[in-house]
Amino acid sequence: MDSPRHPSGLTCFSCRRLMVTDEHLKFVQEPINWTSQTDRSAVCSTHTFEQHYFRQSYLWSSPCRAVFTLNNSPDKFENFQLSAVFQPVHWTSADDGTLHIPLPVDIVYAGTPPADYPSTVPMPAESIWTWKQNPSPWPRFCALFHERCWSVLTQTLPGLSQHLDEFMETLYAVEREINSPIAQTPENRPRIVRYHNYLTKQRALGAFMHFDPWRIPEVDIAVSKARLARQWLRAEGPYPFALLPRVRLPLDIQMLIVDQLHDEEEVRGAMTSFYWQFPDAYCQARFPKEVVFEYDGFKDDDLHWPLLYFHTQRLMRDSQGLLTRQQIINFVEYVRPWFDALVAKKSSSEN
């Protein structure tokens, strides 16, 4: 697998990975329904772009979005906007490193800027938040996110697009906590434990950044198999030689026991060893809907939920796309308390 090349220091602030440079313009060559296209550039809507799945490894981490402001005040975060989708390596001045941020939010620019692109917002290199520098967030300030990471963020952090100011203030507070030493005092212990747990999860998932975390095809395949299995069972009827449980307990007691098992292999082992069978509603309740957020699209379908549950649990361990998504969601869960508190504070002040 070829190693990606990166523009100097440009970092996504959700997955904490560098922006991949696409010097060979593989992005432009993707089979997307582009509204306009040349040899070196292409344009489409974000709606069209969101329907696409990048099968080439690393390519998903080339397009990005910028959250930026030109008129931020020293005492509060305000006036933040969201950019179009673009590849920063093609929109950066070679002489001084100024990033020219394109608009509007519902357009995707692939490759070099097209001849008729609208005016851009210049962002000096010293105002771009990277892993190497933490600039003063006023008056100009900009943070970059992989487009796919931003899609996962908006899916798992409700109200993000309407609360960009609170989100950027959250990131600034989180970054200060991460980069500043935390005193080993009793009152700081919850912060230390939370940060340690966050780092442990991120390191465990850190190697899985190869594949697109959006519209993962393995999830669609698992749902299709569960749908076919349910249709087959309805056509064939119940299995005539069902085994009686080896350990007979009330169903609610069985469920309480299995609820203490968090590993898919342990759950499967208990059900296989004791010949336990659980209703579809129980397996559906255990489904990892926080990570597999496609759940809302098939939650009311007639599916074989035990089969789908175990299949999805294996994907949570083996699918690199889902592992990448878990890393992004881990970041969401870390910043959520700050974000929710700031949004609630703003809502109460407006009321």
C-alpha positions as CSV (number, residue, x, y, z in Angstrom):
1,M,0.0,0.0,0.0
2,D,1.5,3.3,-1.0
3,S,2.2,5.8,1.8
4,P,0.2,9.0,1.5
5,R,2.0,12.4,1.2
6,H,0.7,15.3,3.4
7,P,0.7,19.1,3.1
8,S,2.8,20.5,5.9
9,G,1.0,20.3,9.2
10,L,-2.6,20.6,8.1
11,T,-4.5,18.4,10.6
12,C,-8.1,17.2,11.0
13,F,-9.3,18.1,14.5
14,S,-11.6,15.1,14.9
15,C,-9.5,12.1,13.9
16,R,-6.2,14.0,14.6
17,R,-4.8,12.8,11.3
18,L,-3.0,14.9,8.6
19,M,-4.6,15.9,5.4
20,V,-3.6,13.6,2.6
21,T,-2.2,15.2,-0.6
22,D,-3.7,13.9,-3.8
23,E,-1.0,15.1,-6.3
24,H,-2.1,12.6,-8.9
25,L,-5.7,13.8,-8.8
26,K,-7.3,10.4,-8.1
27,F,-10.1,12.3,-6.4
28,V,-11.1,13.9,-9.7
29,Q,-11.1,10.5,-11.4
30,E,-13.6,9.0,-8.9
31,P,-16.9,7.8,-10.6
32,I,-19.0,10.6,-9.1
33,N,-21.7,12.4,-11.0
34,W,-19.8,15.6,-11.4
35,T,-21.8,18.6,-12.7
36,S,-18.6,19.9,-14.4
37,Q,-15.2,18.3,-15.0
38,T,-11.9,18.9,-16.6
39,D,-8.6,17.0,-16.5
40,R,-7.5,18.7,-13.3
41,S,-10.7,19.8,-11.6
42,A,-14.3,18.8,-11.0
43,V,-17.4,20.2,-9.2
44,C,-20.5,18.6,-7.7
45,S,-23.1,19.1,-5.0
46,T,-22.5,17.9,-1.5
47,H,-25.7,15.8,-1.8
48,T,-24.1,13.9,-4.7
49,F,-20.8,13.6,-2.9
50,E,-22.4,12.1,0.2
51,Q,-23.8,9.2,-1.9
52,H,-20.3,8.1,-2.9
53,Y,-18.0,5.6,-1.2
54,F,-14.2,5.9,-1.7
55,R,-12.8,2.4,-2.4
56,Q,-9.3,3.7,-2.9
57,S,-7.5,3.6,0.5
58,Y,-6.6,7.0,2.0
59,L,-8.4,8.9,-0.7
60,W,-11.4,9.8,1.6
61,S,-9.0,11.9,3.8
62,S,-8.1,14.3,0.9
63,P,-11.2,16.5,0.8
64,C,-11.9,18.7,3.8
65,R,-14.0,21.5,5.2
66,A,-12.9,24.6,7.1
67,V,-14.7,26.2,10.0
68,F,-13.5,29.8,10.1
69,T,-14.1,33.3,11.2
70,L,-12.8,36.7,10.1
71,N,-14.1,38.8,12.9
72,N,-13.8,36.9,16.2
73,S,-13.6,38.9,19.4
74,P,-11.1,38.2,22.3
75,D,-13.8,37.6,24.9
76,K,-16.0,35.1,23.0
77,F,-16.1,32.8,20.0
78,E,-18.5,34.1,17.3
79,N,-19.2,34.6,13.6
80,F,-17.9,31.1,12.5
81,Q,-18.8,29.8,9.1
82,L,-18.5,26.5,7.2
83,S,-16.7,26.3,3.9
84,A,-17.3,24.3,0.8
85,V,-15.6,20.9,0.4
86,F,-12.1,21.3,-1.1
87,Q,-8.6,19.9,-1.2
88,P,-6.4,22.4,0.7
89,V,-3.2,21.5,-1.1
90,H,-4.7,23.0,-4.3
91,W,-6.0,26.1,-2.6
92,T,-2.9,27.1,-0.8
93,S,-0.5,29.9,-2.0
94,A,2.9,28.5,-2.6
95,D,4.7,31.8,-1.6
96,D,3.2,32.6,1.8
97,G,1.0,29.5,2.7
98,T,-2.2,31.5,2.7
99,L,-5.2,29.2,2.4
100,H,-8.0,30.4,0.1
101,I,-11.2,29.0,1.5
102,P,-14.0,28.5,-1.0
103,L,-17.7,28.9,-0.5
104,P,-20.6,28.0,-0.4
105,V,-21.2,25.0,1.9
106,D,-23.2,22.8,-0.6
107,I,-20.5,22.6,-3.3
108,V,-17.6,20.2,-3.7
109,Y,-14.4,21.3,-5.5
110,A,-12.1,18.5,-6.5
111,G,-8.5,19.1,-7.7
112,T,-7.4,22.6,-8.7
113,P,-9.8,25.6,-8.5
114,P,-12.0,25.8,-11.6
115,A,-11.8,28.8,-13.9
116,D,-15.2,30.1,-12.7
117,Y,-15.0,29.5,-9.0
118,P,-16.5,32.3,-6.8
119,S,-14.4,34.5,-4.6
120,T,-12.6,32.9,-1.7
121,V,-11.8,33.9,1.9
122,P,-8.0,34.3,2.5
123,M,-6.7,32.7,5.7
124,P,-3.1,33.5,6.6
125,A,-1.0,30.5,7.5
126,E,-0.4,31.7,11.0
127,S,-4.2,31.7,11.7
128,I,-4.7,28.0,10.7
129,W,-5.0,25.7,13.6
130,T,-2.6,22.7,13.2
131,W,-1.0,20.1,15.3
132,K,2.2,22.2,15.3
133,Q,0.7,25.5,16.2
134,N,-2.2,26.7,18.4
135,P,-2.8,30.3,17.2
136,S,-4.6,33.0,19.1
137,P,-8.2,32.6,18.0
138,W,-8.9,36.2,17.0
139,P,-9.6,38.0,14.8
140,R,-9.0,35.4,12.0
141,F,-9.2,31.7,13.0
142,C,-9.6,28.5,11.0
143,A,-9.7,24.8,11.8
144,L,-9.8,22.0,9.2
145,F,-11.8,18.7,9.2
146,H,-11.8,15.8,6.8
147,E,-15.1,16.0,4.9
148,R,-16.0,12.5,6.0
149,C,-15.1,13.2,9.6
150,W,-17.3,16.3,9.5
151,S,-20.2,14.2,8.1
152,V,-19.8,11.7,11.0
153,L,-19.6,14.7,13.5
154,T,-22.9,16.2,12.2
155,Q,-24.5,12.8,12.4
156,T,-23.5,12.1,16.0
157,L,-23.5,15.6,17.5
158,P,-27.0,17.0,16.9
159,G,-27.2,20.7,16.3
160,L,-23.5,21.1,15.3
161,S,-24.2,23.0,12.1
162,Q,-26.4,25.5,14.0
163,H,-23.8,25.9,16.8
164,L,-20.4,26.4,15.1
165,D,-19.4,29.1,17.6
166,E,-20.0,26.8,20.6
167,F,-18.3,23.9,18.8
168,M,-15.1,26.0,18.1
169,E,-15.1,27.2,21.7
170,T,-15.4,23.6,22.8
171,L,-12.4,22.6,20.6
172,Y,-10.3,25.4,22.0
173,A,-11.1,24.3,25.6
174,V,-10.4,20.7,24.9
175,E,-7.1,21.5,23.1
176,R,-6.0,23.5,26.1
177,E,-6.8,20.6,28.4
178,I,-5.0,18.1,26.2
179,N,-1.9,20.3,25.8
180,S,-1.6,21.7,29.3
181,P,-0.3,19.6,32.3
182,I,-3.1,18.6,34.7
183,A,-2.2,18.8,38.3
184,Q,-2.4,15.4,40.2
185,T,-5.0,16.7,42.7
186,P,-8.2,15.0,43.9
187,E,-10.5,17.5,42.2
188,N,-8.7,16.9,38.8
189,R,-8.9,13.2,39.0
190,P,-12.1,12.9,36.8
191,R,-10.4,15.0,34.1
192,I,-7.3,12.8,34.2
193,V,-9.3,9.6,34.1
194,R,-11.5,10.9,31.2
195,Y,-8.4,11.9,29.2
196,H,-6.6,8.7,29.9
197,N,-9.6,6.7,28.7
198,Y,-9.9,8.8,25.6
199,L,-6.2,8.3,24.7
200,T,-6.4,4.6,25.4
201,K,-9.3,4.2,22.9
202,Q,-7.7,6.4,20.3
203,R,-4.4,4.5,20.4
204,A,-6.2,1.2,20.0
205,L,-8.0,2.5,16.9
206,G,-5.1,4.6,15.6
207,A,-3.9,2.3,12.9
208,F,-7.3,2.2,11.2
209,M,-7.4,5.2,8.9
210,H,-7.2,3.5,5.5
211,F,-10.9,3.3,4.5
212,D,-13.9,5.6,4.1
213,P,-15.9,5.8,7.4
214,W,-19.1,7.0,5.5
215,R,-21.7,4.8,3.8
216,I,-19.7,1.6,4.6
217,P,-20.8,-1.2,2.2
218,E,-20.2,-4.0,4.7
219,V,-23.1,-2.6,6.8
220,D,-25.5,-2.7,3.8
221,I,-24.4,-6.3,3.1
222,A,-25.1,-7.3,6.7
223,V,-28.6,-5.7,6.6
224,S,-29.3,-7.5,3.3
225,K,-28.3,-10.9,4.7
226,A,-30.5,-10.3,7.8
227,R,-33.5,-9.4,5.6
228,L,-33.0,-12.5,3.4
229,A,-32.7,-14.7,6.5
230,R,-36.0,-13.4,7.9
231,Q,-37.7,-14.0,4.6
232,W,-36.3,-17.6,4.5
233,L,-37.5,-18.3,8.0
234,R,-41.0,-17.0,7.2
235,A,-41.2,-19.2,4.1
236,E,-39.8,-22.3,5.8
237,G,-41.5,-22.0,9.1
238,P,-39.9,-22.7,12.6
239,Y,-37.1,-25.2,12.9
240,P,-38.8,-28.5,13.9
241,F,-35.9,-29.8,16.1
242,A,-35.2,-26.8,18.3
243,L,-33.0,-27.8,21.3
244,L,-34.3,-27.3,24.8
245,P,-32.1,-25.0,27.0
246,R,-29.5,-26.8,29.0
247,V,-29.9,-24.2,31.8
248,R,-33.6,-23.3,32.3
249,L,-34.0,-19.8,33.7
250,P,-36.7,-17.2,33.2
251,L,-36.1,-15.2,30.1
252,D,-35.5,-12.0,32.0
253,I,-32.8,-13.7,34.2
254,Q,-31.1,-14.9,31.0
255,M,-31.1,-11.4,29.6
256,L,-29.7,-10.0,32.9
257,I,-26.8,-12.5,32.6
258,V,-26.0,-11.7,29.0
259,D,-26.2,-8.0,29.7
260,Q,-23.1,-8.4,31.8
261,L,-21.2,-9.7,28.8
262,H,-19.8,-7.0,26.5
263,D,-17.8,-9.1,24.1
264,E,-19.6,-10.6,21.1
265,E,-17.8,-13.9,21.4
266,E,-18.8,-14.2,25.1
267,V,-22.5,-13.5,24.2
268,R,-22.4,-16.1,21.4
269,G,-20.6,-18.6,23.6
270,A,-23.3,-18.3,26.3
271,M,-26.2,-18.6,23.8
272,T,-24.5,-21.6,22.1
273,S,-23.5,-23.4,25.3
274,F,-26.8,-23.1,27.1
275,Y,-29.0,-23.2,24.0
276,W,-30.5,-19.9,24.8
277,Q,-32.6,-18.0,22.3
278,F,-33.6,-14.4,22.7
279,P,-36.4,-12.4,21.0
280,D,-35.6,-10.0,18.2
281,A,-36.4,-7.0,20.3
282,Y,-33.6,-7.9,22.7
283,C,-30.9,-8.2,20.0
284,Q,-32.3,-5.0,18.4
285,A,-31.9,-3.2,21.7
286,R,-28.3,-4.3,22.0
287,F,-27.5,-3.2,18.4
288,P,-24.6,-0.6,18.4
289,K,-26.7,2.2,16.9
290,E,-24.4,4.9,18.2
291,V,-21.7,3.7,15.8
292,V,-23.8,2.1,13.1
293,F,-26.0,5.2,12.7
294,E,-27.5,3.7,9.5
295,Y,-29.8,2.0,12.0
296,D,-32.4,4.7,11.6
297,G,-32.9,3.6,8.0
298,F,-33.7,0.0,8.7
299,K,-34.9,-0.1,12.4
300,D,-38.5,-0.7,11.3
301,D,-37.6,-3.4,8.7
302,D,-38.4,-7.1,9.1
303,L,-34.9,-8.4,9.8
304,H,-33.3,-11.4,11.5
305,W,-32.0,-9.2,14.4
306,P,-29.9,-11.9,16.1
307,L,-28.0,-12.5,12.9
308,L,-27.6,-8.8,12.2
309,Y,-26.4,-8.2,15.8
310,F,-23.6,-10.8,15.6
311,H,-22.6,-9.8,12.1
312,T,-22.4,-6.2,13.1
313,Q,-20.3,-7.0,16.2
314,R,-17.8,-8.7,14.0
315,L,-17.7,-5.7,11.7
316,M,-17.0,-3.5,14.7
317,R,-13.8,-5.5,15.2
318,D,-12.8,-6.2,11.6
319,S,-14.2,-3.4,9.3
320,Q,-11.5,-0.7,8.9
321,G,-14.2,1.8,7.8
322,L,-16.2,1.2,11.1
323,L,-12.9,1.3,13.1
324,T,-12.2,4.7,11.6
325,R,-15.7,5.8,12.4
326,Q,-15.3,4.6,16.0
327,Q,-12.2,6.8,16.4
328,I,-14.2,9.9,15.2
329,I,-17.1,9.0,17.5
330,N,-14.7,8.5,20.4
331,F,-13.6,12.2,19.9
332,V,-17.3,13.2,19.8
333,E,-17.9,11.5,23.1
334,Y,-14.9,13.3,24.6
335,V,-16.0,16.8,23.6
336,R,-19.8,16.3,24.1
337,P,-19.9,17.4,27.7
338,W,-18.3,20.8,26.9
339,F,-20.4,21.3,23.7
340,D,-23.7,20.4,25.4
341,A,-22.9,22.7,28.3
342,L,-22.1,25.7,26.0
343,V,-25.2,25.1,23.9
344,A,-27.4,24.9,27.1
345,K,-25.8,28.1,28.4
346,K,-26.5,29.9,25.1
347,S,-30.1,28.7,25.1
348,S,-30.7,29.8,28.7
349,S,-29.2,33.3,28.0
350,E,-31.5,33.7,25.0
351,N,-34.5,32.8,27.0
